[in-house]
Amino acid sequence: MEAKSAMEVIVANPTAGSCGTIGGALKGVADDLNSTSDELVKAYFASGIIGVYFA
């Protein structure tokens, strides 16, 4: 993970050649489940933490 000058944390989730797959999949599932934006953000953070664990 990386922190920028605005003191915000950027969750990087590289997936080799398919860098948009996780973001698109999470957004699509969130739309189907009528999830709130807060729930979607938590899902992005969860996927980022999984990426940090395996990286």
C-alpha positions in Angstrom: 0.0 0.0 0.0 1.1 3.5 -0.6 0.3 6.8 1.2 0.2 10.0 -0.9 0.8 13.6 0.3 -2.9 14.1 1.0 -2.6 11.5 3.7 -4.9 9.2 1.9 -4.2 5.5 1.5 -4.2 4.0 -2.0 -5.2 0.4 -2.1 -3.2 -1.2 -5.0 -4.6 -4.4 -6.3 -2.5 -5.5 -9.3 -3.7 -8.6 -11.2 -0.9 -8.9 -13.8 -2.6 -8.6 -17.2 -6.1 -8.0 -16.0 -5.9 -4.9 -13.8 -9.5 -3.9 -14.2 -11.0 -7.3 -13.4 -11.4 -7.0 -9.6 -12.8 -3.5 -9.8 -15.3 -4.3 -12.5 -16.4 -7.6 -10.8 -16.9 -5.9 -7.4 -18.9 -3.1 -9.0 -21.0 -5.5 -11.0 -21.8 -7.6 -8.0 -22.5 -4.6 -5.9 -25.0 -3.3 -8.5 -26.7 -6.7 -8.6 -27.0 -6.9 -4.8 -28.1 -3.2 -4.5 -25.2 -2.6 -2.1 -24.4 0.8 -0.7 -21.3 2.7 -1.7 -19.9 2.1 1.8 -20.2 -1.6 1.4 -18.5 -1.4 -2.0 -15.6 0.5 -0.5 -15.3 -2.1 2.3 -15.1 -4.8 -0.5 -12.4 -2.9 -2.3 -10.4 -2.6 1.0 -10.9 -6.4 1.7 -9.6 -7.3 -1.8 -6.6 -5.0 -1.2 -5.8 -6.6 2.1 -5.9 -10.0 0.5 -3.5 -8.7 -2.1 -1.1 -7.3 0.5 -1.2 -10.7 2.3 -0.1 -12.6 -0.8 2.3 -10.0 -2.2 
